[in-house]
């Protein structure tokens, strides 16, 4: 069962490494420039993505994450944000490599960010988790273009290709 999810976790890590490498070429001013995205800037969007992953991973691991502003800036400094992203990606990979066989058949009960106690099937939440990451990486990809940077290739089949070409 964990095979496809472990593959997505690997892709997530590699895509984030590639995206952060591209974002590192931006000035701090450019990373923080409000470009009209939902979380404003590259910096805001990268922080949101890390926060979302923290929330979902805590839920997947059986914990609860306090309700918070989804636009919160967790890390002001890009280097600290990048280090936290790398730590989170290792956590995600480790979890999904060892995913219990019945995990996708479970229901996940949690209190959402609006304070509602809710339950969703893991079979819906697992794809949401990885889709959410891809969605926001795509926003950053677009913002890189808006800032005059060449956005990196993030296609799953190219990122996972053993010998990238």
Residue pairs with C-beta under 8 A, 6 or more apart in sequence:
1 99
1 100
1 101
1 102
1 103
1 104
2 96
2 97
2 98
2 99
2 101
2 103
5 96
5 99
5 126
5 130
6 93
6 96
6 97
6 99
7 160
8 96
8 130
9 89
9 92
9 93
9 95
9 96
9 97
10 93
10 160
11 156
11 159
11 160
12 89
12 92
12 93
12 130
12 133
13 89
13 90
13 92
13 93
14 159
14 160
15 133
15 134
15 137
15 154
15 156
15 159
16 85
16 86
16 89
16 133
16 137
17 86
17 89
18 152
18 153
18 154
18 159
19 137
19 140
19 141
19 152
19 154
20 46
20 82
20 85
21 152
22 144
22 149
22 150
22 151
22 152
23 31
23 42
23 46
23 78
23 140
23 144
24 78
24 82
25 149
26 42
26 144
26 147
26 149
28 78
30 42
30 147
31 41
31 42
31 43
31 78
32 41
32 42
32 43
32 44
33 41
33 42
33 147
34 40
34 41
35 41
35 42
35 143
35 146
35 147
37 44
37 45
37 139
37 142
37 143
38 45
38 48
38 139
39 45
39 47
39 48
39 71
39 136
39 139
40 71
41 143
42 140
42 143
42 144
42 147
43 73
43 78
43 81
44 71
44 73
45 136
45 139
45 140
45 143
46 81
46 85
46 140
47 71
47 72
47 73
47 74
47 75
47 81
48 70
48 71
48 72
48 136
49 132
49 133
49 136
49 137
50 74
50 75
50 81
50 84
50 85
50 88
51 68
51 70
51 72
51 74
52 70
52 132
52 133
52 136
53 88
53 92
53 129
53 133
54 65
54 88
55 65
55 68
55 113
56 125
56 129
56 132
57 88
57 91
57 92
57 95
58 64
58 65
59 65
59 108
59 110
60 95
60 108
60 129
61 95
64 110
64 111
67 111
67 112
67 113
67 114
67 115
68 113
70 113
74 81
74 84
75 81
75 84
103 122
103 126
104 122
104 123
104 126
105 122
105 123
106 121
106 122
107 119
107 120
107 121
107 122
108 119
108 120
108 121
108 122
108 125
109 117
109 118
109 119
110 117
110 118
110 119
110 120
111 117
111 118
112 118
137 154
138 154
141 151
141 152
141 154
142 151
144 150
144 151
145 151
153 159
158 164
